[in-house]
């Protein structure tokens, strides 16, 4: 077994002596236990999760679905980039959700802005679907569709080769399709990327780098 247990552990004794969990010698990726807990992964607003160490190749088509819950009006959701300009990015900026794509010829953006008093930053779960099909991009939030015209119809492939960064990214990593540097604070669940017939559900506990991210443990209310 090479990965940690997604669970709460308490009341541990060794040789009849209670183990003091409040002052550990060292600690890594351990969060407090919540009495009220939901399915999902908690991002504390300080870090990110890094998936697919060998690099994720978006190329011509990708469909991304996830659910998020936050009270913050800014935050990176997901970014996949390359050393050049090719990239995709999903982020919350001023309470709007932006889906950016650059196939090499220039960045285009689909923007979802909630109407009236409806807020995406209300601490409730919201469902997101972002789709790139060659030069076309669309964004669906809670069933509401937004798509945008792309003047660069000849450019169809985002030739990315970097990891998928979720909820933020390291300071030394370039993200060509993200405008925000704010790490996401809140909960994410059911991250699925689909290419053609291949569907992949990502388990955050198997990320190769986790900072400020607590898999399988989403507090029932904001803490």
Secondary structure, 3 states (H helix, E strand, C coil): CCCCCCCCCCCCEECCEECCCCCCCCCCCCCCCCCCEECCEEEEEEEEEEECCCCCCCECEEEEEEEEECCCCCEEEEEEECCCCCEEEEEEECCEEEEEEECCCCEEEEEECCCCCCCCCCCCCEEEEEEEECCEEEEEECCEEEEECCCCCCCCCECCCCCEEECCCCCCCCCCCCCCCCCCEEEEEEEEEEECCEEEECCHHHCCEEEEEECCCEECCCC
